[in-house]
């Protein structure tokens, strides 16, 4: 009966670098003994001099620890998979002389790295999958990061630390206090400063060997191809649909892999798109959702550590693609749920009818992506058609004692730490079922954080027959800036 045993990285040198070995056995003990007989150098790692399985070697049958079952007597069948999980810690030192010897063995007459670089990248150099050749690939690589925010932060930090020779950063924003909960590339001292200036300083401090190209501009249909073509691959750290489709299409047209990541609340996604062997973003999502249907992180929130997890997965994929090692997330969508601490993987296929990477592509040049995502003049006109009142005008009416109702359509957790006095809370999602609680004869001012959700609420109320209803322009954020600074901004 053939049983598959998964081999962890530390033990693969003893199995000819195989990550899995199939053996015969009816119990865990028989399977492990068969493994040790096939690979004698592995025996000392698994068994002590007394012939007993070492206590620091964990063995799992499927997802169960056999130590809490019958240990080596645990029966196994062909459907079972055994996983060896040894305790691991630390690493070894490497010095310049060791690296020179490795260079000689590889046929190189000159060392391609300085002594400082050898010391800095020593933990890479002792990895057979990286070594001198791989580290030189990293040094020569050029990676474009679209965005220096939540996802761009771990990408920039770890790619710089890994020794990627040239990093291109595109961003046009400044550091805000609300960024600091997740954008670890920036610090408190950088608030109000351009993100690219902050990023350049931080990267230089992490690794002065890295060349940083900065583009303080919005990536657009006019400049995207010129930018993307200068780099080996692109890491997408965007937070809106027009830019995401733009980056995808530019990568497909330029023939550059697109390392994708996205985050929202407690969940994230990662994949590698626009690779010759796999699909692109449009194969997965041919069309974007209607404007406003999917809230942004600014409206819906995001767990601060989430972009760290997804951004590090992206950085890992970038490094694997540069080294040409491992199995990249091509044709695979990785889903992460932080609340359940669970990863899932879905298989993706290239769509033959995809308008960008399909068999008969119709998108041969970059288009108007705001219009494609429904954010054209019509959507702006629709928003402008919603009647508005400014924060100062509302303050004047409140001061005069006008008979009006201020309706807050944010979530209770937002209302708890920042509110306009004497407001009524009905979250936007609850509004359709609670309109009967409102008096349509009274003047009604609706607000949210910045005016986006409340504009939807106004339209909803108008369709229900409310006529004296206004949207607070700029939301509670405008109220804090223009009327009452004691109300926290967020």
GIJO-V939899 format. One record per run of one state. SS is the DSSP state (alpha for helix, beta for strand, coil for the rest). FROM is the first residue (numbers start at 1). TO is the last residue. Records with the same first field share a line. If there is no record, write none. Layout:
SS->FROM-TO + FROM-TO
This chain:
coil->1-1 + 7-8 + 16-19 + 25-26 + 39-39 + 48-52 + 54-56 + 62-63 + 69-70 + 74-74 + 76-80 + 87-95 + 106-114 + 121-121 + 126-130 + 141-141 + 147-149 + 163-165 + 171-173 + 175-176 + 180-187 + 191-193 + 207-210 + 216-223 + 229-232 + 237-240 + 255-256 + 266-266 + 274-280 + 285-296 + 301-301 + 303-305 + 324-329 + 331-331 + 338-341 + 348-368 + 373-376 + 385-387 + 390-390 + 401-403 + 409-411 + 418-423 + 426-427 + 438-442 + 448-451 + 464-468 + 473-474 + 483-490
beta->2-6 + 20-24 + 27-27 + 47-47 + 53-53 + 57-61 + 64-65 + 75-75 + 81-86 + 142-146 + 166-170 + 174-174 + 194-194 + 211-215 + 233-236 + 257-265 + 267-273 + 302-302 + 330-330 + 332-337 + 342-347 + 388-389 + 404-408 + 424-425 + 443-447 + 469-472
alpha->9-15 + 28-38 + 40-46 + 66-68 + 71-73 + 96-105 + 115-120 + 122-125 + 131-140 + 150-162 + 177-179 + 188-190 + 195-206 + 224-228 + 241-254 + 281-284 + 297-300 + 306-323 + 369-372 + 377-384 + 391-400 + 412-417 + 428-437 + 452-463 + 475-482
